[in-house]
Amino acid sequence: MEELDIIEILYALKKKIKYIIATVVIFAIAGLIYSKFLVTPMYRSSTTFVLSKSTDNTNTQTTGDINSEAITQNDVTLNSKLVSTYSEIIKSKTIAKEVIDSLGLDMGVDELISSVTVTSKDDTELIEITVSNEDAKLSADIANSLAEVFREKVNQIYKIDNLSVIDIAEPSSLPYNIGTVKNIVIFALVGLILSCGVIFLIVYFDDTVKDEKDIEALVNIPVIASIPKLEDNEEGGLFKWKRVK
């Protein structure tokens, strides 16, 4: 066909609706199988800590019988500069090796580091350690151990204690990488697009002559008349007209 005939394509889609539905169902089932049996569930656990006042920079304010520690501007400035440095130290091989030894993990240093994500929120002094693992409990244990080992390492390196844990990592009950409904919908949409695309290509590249319009487009001559096909009607023995295609 020389030009795109929307009506013909829609008619072809309507004629093949059963095949389209069957393809969508097959792909949806494939999405269900993929989610249930082919994807390994992975769990995430996170622990968050904040850079607080350093024990080496303690200013004490006394009001009556109440003693309170004040965070100075120097503390804020120092902590802001240390956020990015701390984020890199957490994923160091030294920290990873100590965590593996303390938990008795059966994994390599690089494997552990690749499972760890460290994020720091802009304009804050919060650092979040997130660990991904097939075992939900183990991911929480690794995250908490990383935070503890890291805190001790900071004490050794900088001789300061300015880390306070905000949230302790807890095992997650749901895997983060499996969305059964989402996968089924995505696979079904792929099946729909694929089946409709195949039908579109078949119609678009079909150059067979089907009616008068195709003849006119082919020879660029208007059709004056057409001869219908005469068929025998088995019911009443009468003839009926049938259009030739």
C-alpha positions in Angstrom: 0.0 0.0 0.0 1.3 3.4 -1.0 -0.3 5.4 1.8 -1.3 4.6 5.3 -5.0 3.6 5.6 -6.0 3.9 9.2 -9.4 2.4 8.6 -7.9 -0.7 7.1 -5.4 -1.1 9.9 -8.2 -0.7 12.5 -10.2 -3.3 10.6 -7.3 -5.7 10.5 -6.7 -5.2 14.3 -10.4 -6.0 14.9 -10.2 -9.1 12.8 -7.2 -10.3 14.8 -8.4 -9.3 18.2 -8.4 -12.9 19.4 -4.7 -13.2 18.5 -4.0 -9.9 20.2 -5.8 -11.0 23.4 -4.0 -14.3 23.4 -0.6 -12.7 23.0 -1.3 -10.3 25.9 -2.4 -13.1 28.1 0.7 -15.2 27.2 3.0 -12.3 28.0 1.2 -11.5 31.2 1.7 -15.1 32.3 5.4 -14.8 31.3 5.6 -11.7 33.6 4.1 -13.7 36.5 6.5 -16.6 36.0 9.4 -14.2 35.7 8.5 -12.5 39.0 7.8 -15.7 40.9 10.5 -18.0 39.7 13.3 -16.2 37.8 14.1 -13.2 40.0 16.1 -13.6 43.2 14.5 -11.6 46.0 16.7 -8.9 47.3 16.3 -7.0 50.6 17.5 -3.6 51.7 18.2 -2.3 55.2 19.4 1.1 56.1 20.9 2.8 59.1 21.2 6.6 59.5 23.5 8.6 61.6 24.1 12.3 62.0 27.4 14.2 62.6 26.9 15.7 66.0 29.1 17.6 68.4 32.7 16.5 68.7 33.7 15.5 72.2 36.9 17.4 71.6 35.0 20.7 71.1 32.8 20.8 74.2 31.4 24.1 75.3 29.3 23.9 78.4 26.5 26.4 79.2 25.2 26.4 82.8 21.7 27.7 83.6 20.8 27.1 87.2 21.2 23.4 87.8 20.9 22.5 84.1 24.1 21.7 82.1 23.9 21.6 78.3 26.4 21.1 75.6 26.3 23.7 72.8 27.2 22.9 69.2 29.5 25.7 67.9 29.9 27.0 64.4 33.2 25.2 64.2 31.4 21.9 64.8 28.9 22.6 62.0 31.7 23.6 59.6 33.9 20.6 60.4 31.0 18.2 60.1 29.9 19.6 56.7 33.4 19.1 55.4 33.6 15.6 56.8 30.3 14.3 55.3 31.8 13.5 51.8 35.0 12.1 53.4 33.0 9.9 55.7 31.0 8.6 52.8 34.1 7.3 51.1 35.6 5.8 54.2 32.5 3.7 54.8 33.0 1.9 51.5 36.8 1.4 52.1 38.2 -2.1 51.9 39.5 -1.7 55.5 36.0 -1.2 56.9 34.6 -4.0 54.7 37.2 -6.5 55.8 36.6 -5.7 59.5 32.8 -6.2 59.0 33.4 -9.5 57.2 35.6 -10.7 60.1 33.3 -9.5 62.8 30.2 -11.2 61.3 32.0 -14.2 59.9 30.7 -13.6 56.4 31.3 -15.9 53.5 31.9 -13.2 50.9 34.7 -11.2 49.4 35.6 -7.6 50.2 34.5 -6.3 46.7 31.2 -8.2 46.9 30.4 -6.6 50.2 31.4 -3.1 49.0 29.2 -3.5 45.9 26.2 -4.2 48.1 26.6 -1.0 50.1 25.2 2.4 49.1 26.1 5.5 51.0 24.0 8.6 50.6 24.3 12.0 52.2 21.4 14.5 52.0 22.2 17.9 50.6 22.7 20.7 53.1 22.4 18.3 56.0 24.8 16.3 58.2 22.9 13.0 57.7 24.5 10.0 56.2 22.6 6.8 55.3 24.1 3.4 54.9 22.0 1.0 52.8 22.9 -2.7 52.3 21.3 -5.0 49.7 21.3 -8.8 50.3 19.3 -11.9 49.5 19.0 -12.4 53.3 16.9 -9.7 54.9 18.3 -10.2 58.4 21.9 -10.3 57.1 21.4 -7.0 55.2 20.4 -5.4 58.5 23.3 -7.0 60.4 25.8 -5.8 57.8 24.4 -2.2 57.9 24.6 -2.0 61.7 28.0 -3.5 61.7 29.3 -1.1 59.1 28.0 1.8 61.2 29.7 0.5 64.3 33.0 -0.3 62.7 33.0 3.0 60.9 32.4 4.9 64.1 35.4 3.2 65.8 37.5 3.9 62.7 36.7 7.6 62.9 37.8 7.6 66.5 41.1 6.1 65.5 41.7 8.4 62.6 40.4 11.7 63.7 40.5 11.2 67.5 36.9 12.6 67.6 33.5 11.1 68.4 30.9 13.0 66.5 28.6 10.3 65.1 25.2 9.6 66.6 23.0 6.9 65.2 19.5 8.1 64.3 17.9 4.9 62.9 19.1 1.4 63.4 18.8 -1.0 60.4 16.0 -3.5 60.7 15.3 -6.5 58.4 12.8 -5.7 55.6 9.8 -7.9 55.1 9.4 -7.2 51.4 12.0 -7.5 48.6 12.7 -4.3 46.8 13.4 -5.8 43.3 10.1 -7.7 42.8 6.9 -6.0 41.8 4.7 -8.8 40.6 1.8 -6.6 39.5 4.1 -4.1 37.9 5.9 -6.9 35.9 2.7 -8.4 34.7 1.5 -5.1 33.5 4.8 -4.3 31.7 4.9 -7.8 30.1 1.2 -7.4 29.0 1.9 -4.0 27.4 4.9 -5.5 25.6 2.6 -8.3 24.3 0.0 -5.8 23.2 2.5 -3.5 21.4 4.3 -6.4 19.8 1.1 -8.1 18.4 -0.3 -4.8 17.2 3.0 -3.9 15.6 3.2 -7.2 13.7 -0.4 -6.7 12.4 0.5 -3.2 11.4 3.5 -4.3 9.4 1.5 -7.1 7.7 -1.1 -4.6 6.6 1.3 -1.9 5.7 3.5 -4.0 3.4 0.6 -6.1 2.0 0.5 -5.1 -1.7 -2.2 -7.6 -2.8 -5.2 -6.2 -4.6 -8.3 -6.3 -2.5 -10.8 -3.8 -3.9 -11.4 -1.1 -6.5 -9.3 1.4 -4.5 -6.3 -0.8 -4.7 -6.7 -1.1 -8.5 -7.1 2.7 -8.9 -4.0 3.3 -6.8 -2.1 0.6 -8.8 -2.9 1.7 -12.4 -3.9 5.3 -11.7 -7.1 4.7 -13.7 -10.6 5.0 -12.2 -12.7 1.9 -12.0 -15.9 2.2 -14.0 -17.6 -1.0 -12.9 -17.1 -4.3 -11.1 -18.5 -7.7 -11.7 -19.9 -9.5 -8.6 -19.5 -13.2 -8.2 -22.6 -15.3 -8.4 -22.9 -18.1 -5.9 -25.4 -20.8 -5.4 -27.5 -20.4 -2.2 -27.6 -23.9 -0.7 -30.6 -23.1 1.4 -33.1 -22.1 -1.2 -31.3 -23.0 -4.4 -31.3 -19.4 -5.4 -28.3 -17.4 -6.5 -26.8 -14.6 -4.4 -24.4 -11.9 -5.3 -20.9 -11.9 -3.7 -18.4 -9.3 -4.2 -15.2 -10.4 -5.8 -12.0 -9.9 -3.9 
